[in-house]
């Protein structure tokens, strides 16, 4: 098997057993990138030379049995909003086209400490907001890969790297992962440090993880989670060994909040989620219809107010002097959002607190909610990166979510389900996701890459 | 000695030793109230009958050696913004003139659990903001007692009750305590629950404690501190036994941020603080001039933006239908503050975070800062409750502060010093305050009460 096809966990195991060297893995990935990148545009910056130098050093270390950590010699893609020391970080914007960060984002330095190799920076929408990246969907290049973590999703789904960092403020990890047929994990707000990540919205920003298996997401989460004094929103909750508990045989109790999600789903998505439900039930899961809390109806409006006002406030000063360097969607958004009254912002925060409390109590009877990951498969065209409506509520309340591939449309586009778990209980969420993965994930690969 | 003259600690000790009954104490306080209240207007509601019934029961229990807690049988005054179950809570407003709360504020129920008797509700400015209470300064009735905890300060300073609850968003505990010649303690933001307290500003509101000695403040803090699941801003920091450590002989290192405070103080206040410094130095304290952090210059503006927009947002809905029931200052403030853009609010919050970090680092070389508690003694007239400029910065960053009486003006009005301590280290703050109290507090009593 070509090493680029290995999952993160498989590659790590082979490197630890000296059956694969970091350099062999990297060379296979670079070859894959060279063949696909001209069609897909997943990368802003490929750090080829540094990656090769590092892979050579790490190969020698591995040969001697000196392993830096669980990710020793594994190349990882980093969304281009994460600071990478001495490696250009553009945020997908002309404004930062020459910006070389003086330090690593906390999660990037944790990756390095675990032995990972920073392969390069992946495409993002402008400042992780609405102006799309040039990346194309590997399953059909006429379609968006989703956003804002567009490059990370396309790269992981095609084997350009086994895993990548993304981020999510609305639906920026779950949506592109689902559109590209891979695993996307958005852990609990406060689980992963955002220090050194260009902010969209302080209140809503999450680091996201993109992989091809649930086990890989668990490995990455174990490696990156934890309190960071440089991000005051992180918590000191214990970090369990997620991978060792993945095969827990407990029957998952799954709540289905049909009303909102079925009303807003295309027929193909509805058929897909119903098939998924049936398979899960046949496989022993307990599925029951769940009611969403009352405050859910205000969630999308309040989410948008918080996100846009925080983003606009962050950009206000730069916007005054460099308006023309912003792309059209953000250029229109900033001045509009600056007109939001503080009382609207504060009421939105109040709705957020209420929704957190109500969801905590609604979800108490279940291990997780199950919903479609997106209302439709990846839309045609690159003007929009699709609709985050199914993901934004969980970014709003900060509960952890994961998407698992659940089939293909007639036209061969991936669909995914989304699970929503309890705060700081990624363990149960990953267990249920692992069970879903076994019965739902189709054995197929992206095909519009030539 | 008349029992009303006893401090909280003295009264508690005598009750524990069966040398005083709760009923004797209450009767002495009620007699004092009956003689002074017509001149001072410290109370909105006096819960005379319930207090007598409770004091009788508690007297019998004490007689049998059955003590509910450290405050068994001690009557306490409660600012009229704290919910008291079945006891009217007006917030100083016409809008709530008939409001009977269905539950106790967390700190009120903690008082009850410790054996305290809720004596009544003390006067507050309207919704703890700018429209003054009818309360007069017991040292000179032509002068304001300060606000917003006007009634609590006047009641404690005249022996109507040994201690009272107040609150502080700008300077609402420290200022009236200093104007009335007593101890005011504003613990760290997050130390005391605000659940069941009518909010001014969620970000800035603190519960405050008013007593006549530092030891009493320590006793009250011990009784009330702690995490409350109903107030998500409270912390689970350990609560040391503050009283037993009060006489710690360590030399306090005190920083004096002269520049801002001297520039804004009257001559009498400057003379008083310089005398206080000299006495403390003679008494072994190390005093050195301290520099305030750069962000201090933006603190008052940012504090006002956060306070007024949060307050206006809280009142917005009621204001739409009952505008005419608000008093003039709040009636003018609400519509103005509703025009504040969210970006101004968010920037003010950013300044707050910066000021917290910078103050944390500036204060590292000292046990505390020492400043005058107020720019002047209590101003003449009841139209304004005075200037919170010396207190608001510490409400803004949430660091604990305490005021200790430090002398009288030529005209017989009290002056106080203010100490600013480290977050969640009320212990050292109380130790230093106790030392200050020994060398600074004049032996005199309010005299304009007849």
Interface residues (C-beta under 8 A of the other chain):
Chain A: X232 X305 X309 X310 X312 X313 X316 X337 X338 X339 X340 X341 X342 X343 X344 X345 X346 X347 X353
Chain B: X232 X305 X309 X310 X312 X313 X316 X337 X338 X339 X340 X341 X342 X343 X344 X345 X346 X347 X353
